[in-house]
């Protein structure tokens, strides 16, 4: 595809043999790593990856409702390869190797980008730059974690990185057609995964503007890029948007629903006694805030500036969920200081270097990276969404070191040894490479499902945050999922749809609950009824305990094990499923209690909007009413105490933030902040 990138009239050494060898080496390395690291079926894969591919080819929008929460309705086409391979019953090792081959293309693009920004006058590029860039890209702990798995960050990020390769080569020749190609690739990447629009497409604008010399050509180039990117995104997203429009009257459902259905929004606001929001600008603002992931966002400018060095720490939840220390960004920052010193030294000694086209490409690529970095820290901070720019950083670090120390090869060798040494040491000693590694063998989905559930269709009601929707293709045809655990209530337009599905399928309802305890011999312990009683009674339902069974699949269970002689398997995850029938609704006292707790928790949200976005559904759990957010939770105990906890970094600490009667009497003051990622709340200050 990139054969034209090195075309010039002068005679040159053939590059295709070298390119083919590089591609082959990258692919072999990635396959070898995948086989060594083991099979990985992370939380997201069970929650929505397989279901997304399933829904792309099957009409599910009128059958399921929020089966995997709001993620259900994102563009599913990037997950098609996983579903097609699983549906064809490929062995898991074949699926892993296929993904590895697809993922190796990201290293191919890194190779091409490094060549483009370091190309010499004869069309060749320094091997030390190209292979250093590829090596640093591969030693990204987050990339190593995702290689061979079902995450689409790598596959869609490869398209985005291909767009950067096209733009870097546009500085040499064939500019407009390469800009058009870049627009298509980046637009496709954005359509398949929304984060690529903000973290790859937008930062590419300096390259679009810099690849031509005049203002008139820049206008033309930007227009071509915009049209091609928009056209590609529309071509890929339009079929799914049309299906959403036909099913829900909103092509972006559930996003921007208050814009497309303002009347329902106003009615819901009146019921909850909150001000209705119907402004399109406000809706877009809430959409942007909904995209932000507070788990990894730096809480202050100081911490944002320190993030490259913070990422050196062997600690979880800095820039991804697992432990993934990364020295490359700190190295890039130190390189910037060295480059400034080198420029100052050369100017002091009157040394001037001619600007080659590859130097221009490098300069504008270097301008694109900080734009992506700032946007990333503003809306995400999660390195899984930053993979294209992570490869760009590897290219900048490799090419930058070569430029700064080109006249001092020994210093360059020491610098490269230091970068690879530190990064290698961090990978060796302090990195978690798999969410839950499993040995290769058997099918990708290794589930044991009772025969009657394979032949009798049911409407399943998952009771946990993880939907287990990956089971749907293996259940009886006509089976469906209704995600009542995602905060659905009987009120509002979503509530009407929920009640319609329940009433239509009243004779074939089943709940699905993750087992959290096992006997010492590995047998599952049935969950207590209190863990799913309230969510069902909200809809006038109850469990029929005379018709219960277990579904199990191979995985890494997080369970409490009872004391006794240890025997039986420990690699099985169990799901408890029972028939659900009509039953009692919430009592009047419970409804009144919910109104009171809603008032209290609404006021807590208003006192601390930076930690608690409004308005979440209040859920009953045991003896508390709680509201869950991305990484924190607030709740009201039945004894009247209001509490807060940071679920991920809090170390199990529960913080009291006043009493229920105080919040009912009047809004209280809270001081809320984040420090090193951890959320803090103090009562009585603010």
ZISUL-V639156 format. One line per field, one symbol per residue. ss: DSSP state (H for helix, E for strand, C for the rest). psi: psi as a letter, one per 30 degrees, with the letter a starting at -180 (. if undefined). burial: # if it has 9 or more other ideal C-beta (glycine too) atoms within 8 Angstrom, else .. A space follows every 50 residues. Layout:
# ZISUL-V639156
ss->???
psi->???
burial->???
This chain:
# ZISUL-V639156
ss->CCHHHHCCCCCCCCCHHHHHHHHHHHHHHHHHHHHHHCEECCHHHHHHHH HHHHHHHCCCCCCCECCCHHHHHCCCHHHHHHHHHHHCCCEHHHHHHHHH HHHHHHHHHHHHHHHHHCECCCCCECHHHHHHHHHHHHCCHHHHHHCCCC CCHHHHHHHHHHHHHHHHHCCCCCHHHHHHHHHHHHHHHHHHCCHHHHHH HHHHHHHHHHCCCCHHHHHHHHHHHHHHHHHHHHHHHHHHHHHHHHHHCC CCCCCCHHHHCHHHHHHHHHHHCCCCCCCHHHHHHHHHHHHCCCCCCCCC HHHHHCHHHHCCCCCCCCCCCCCECCCHHHHHHHHHHHHHHHHHHHHHCC CCCCCCHHHHHHHHHHHHHHHHHHHHHHHCCCHHHCHHHHHHHHHHHHHH HHHHCCCCHHHHHHHHHHHHHHHHHHHHHHECCCCCEECCCCECCCEECC HHHHHCCCEEEECCCCCCHHHHHHCCCCCEEECHHHCCCCCHHHHHHHHH HHHHCHHHEEEEEECCEECCCCCECCCCHHHCHHHHHCCCEEEEEEEEEE EEEECCCCCEECCCCCCCCCCEEEEEEEEEEECCCCCHHHHHHHHHHHHH HHHHHHHCCCCCCCCCCCEEECCEEEEECCCEEEEEECCCEEEEEECCCC CCCCEEEEEHHHHHHCCCCEEEEEECCEEEEEECCC
psi->fgeffgklflklkkfeeeeeeeeeeeeeeeeeeeeeflkjileeeeefee eeeefefkjfffeljhehaffegljfffgeeeeeeeeghkleeeeeeeee eefffeeeeeeeeeeeggklfgflkkeeeefeeeeeeegjeeeeefkgag kgeeeefeeeeeeeeeeefffelheeeeeeeeeeeeeeeeefjeffeefe eeffeeeeefflfleeeeeeeeeeeeeeeeeeeeeefeeeeeeeeeefgj fgkgkgffefifeeeeeeeeeghlkkjfkeeeeeeeeeeffkjfegkkfl eeeeffeefeffkiklhegleljikkfeeeeeeeeeeeeeeeeeeeeegg kkkkjleeeeeeefefeeefeeeeeefefdgjffggeefeeeeeeeeeee eeeegegieeeeeeeeeeeeeeeeeeeefgkjfkeiklkkkalejikjkk effffjkljkjkglekfgfffefflkkfllkjiffggklflaeeeeeeee eeeegffhkkljkkkgkllfgfkkkklkfffgeeeeffghllkjffillk kllkajkilkklklkklllggkkkkkklkklkakakleeeeeeeeeeeee eeeeeefifffiklklkkkkjcglklkkaeglkllklfggkklkkjeegf ggkkkkhaleeeeeelklkkkklkkhfkkkkkkgl.
burial->....##.....#..#...#..##..##.###.###.######.####### ######...##..######.##..############...#.######### ####################..#.##.###.################### ######################.###.#################.##### ############....##.###.###########.##..######..#.# ..#..#######.######..#...###...###.###..########.. ..##.###.###....####..###########.##.##..#...#.... .....#.############.###.###.###################### #####......#..##..##.###.##...##.###.#.#..###.#.#. ..##..########.########.##..#######..##..#.##.###. ##..##.########.######.##.#...#########.####...### #####.#...##.........##########.#......##.##.##### ########..##.#.#.####..####.#.#######..#######..## ....#.##.#.##....###.#.#..#####.#...
